[in-house]
Amino acid sequence: MKRIKSTVMAWIYLFIGAVFEMAWTFSLRFMNVKKLKALHWKGLFTQTGNWAILWPFVGYIVFGLGNVYCISLAMKDIPASTALAVWMGTALVGVKLVEILFLKGNYDVYQFLYIGLILVGIVGLKRNP
């Protein structure tokens, strides 16, 4: 019973890690390194525009660390190749869906077919340890 609970927790950590990977990807997308380099740290708390520049960088660090922590916990009970494939596939599907649904990204019917194939692979890897 303890082994089953441990494996279930590993899969939960894996999917949380995939969500962190998605958030890390979007924080990387919205981060502007030129503006970050030009940020005046002395006036950080006095100018409201500075926080809009800084938040994607903070997200980059927090989500990146959370991502690595969760995937490392998951790989203690899930084989590394399975964990990495499921983690990356889940994050890839999630990023594409967020782009389509919230950021009005371009898509076509074939992309949904390929996303479906990725999901079939994820389910297949999850079924066979």
N, C-alpha and C positions, 0 to 999 in steps of 0.2 A: 504494500500500500504506500509506503514511504517513497519507493522508487517511482511509482506512477505520479505521485504528487510533485516530486522533483522534476520529472519530465514535463509535466503540465506547466510548471513554473518556468522551465527553460523556454518553452514555446511562447509563453506570455512575454518573457524578457525579449525574445527574438522579435516579436511583433512591435513591442514598445521601441526597441532599437530601430526598427524600420520606420516608425513614425518620427523618431529623432533624426534619422537620415533624411527623410523628406523635409523636415523643418530646416536642417542644416543646409540642404540644397537650395531652398528658397532664401535663406539668410545670405548665402553666398551670392545668389542672383541679385539681391537688392543691395548688397554692400558696394559702396563706392570708395575704392582705395585712395583715389586722388583727393577726395574730400576728407577722408579719414586722416591722411597725412597732413592736410592743411588745417586740421582742427586745432583750435587754440584751447589747450587744456586748462589754462588759468581761468578762462571765462566760461568753462563748461556749464556751471550751474546758473550762470546769469543769462545765457542766451538759449532760448527754447529750440532754435533750429539745430543746435549741436546734438541734441538727443536723437533727432531723426537720422543723423549720420551715424551715431554711435550704436543704436539698437541692433542693426543687422550684424555688426561686429560682435556684440555681446551674445547674440543668438548663435553666431558662428562658433564661438568658444563653448557655450553651454550645451548646445545641441550636439556638437562634435564630441565632447567629453561624455555626455549621456549616451550617445550612440555607441561609442567604444566600450563603455562600462556594461551596457545591456548585452551587446553581442558577446562580450567575454564571459558573462554569466551564462548565457545560453549555450556557448560551446563547451561548457563543462559536462553537459548531459546530451547534447546533440552533436553528431559528427561534424567536423569543421566544414567539409564540402557541402553537406546538406544545409547547415546553418547559413553559410555564405550565400548559397544559391537562393534559398527562400528569403533571406533578408534583402538581398539586392533585387530580386524579382518583385517582392512586395513593395519595396521603396520605389522601384521604377514604375509600377502600375499606379501607385499612389500619386507620384509626381505628375504623371500624364493626366490622371483624372482631375487633379487640382488645377492643372493648366487649362484643361477643357472647361471645367465647370465654373471656376472662379476667376481665372485670368483671361478667359475668352481666347484660348489658344486654338490654332488651326488643327483640324483632324479630318480624317476620311474613314470610310467603312473598313478598309483594310487594317487600319490601326487597331480597331476593336477586335478584329480577328486575331491579330498578333498578341494583343493583351490577353485575350481568352486562352491562347496557347501557353502563354507564360503562366497564367493561373492554373491551367491543367498540370503543368510541370511542377508548380509549387505544391499542389494537392498530392501529386504522385510522390514527391520527395517526402512530404509529411507522413504519408501512409507507411512508407518503408524506411525504418530506421537504418 
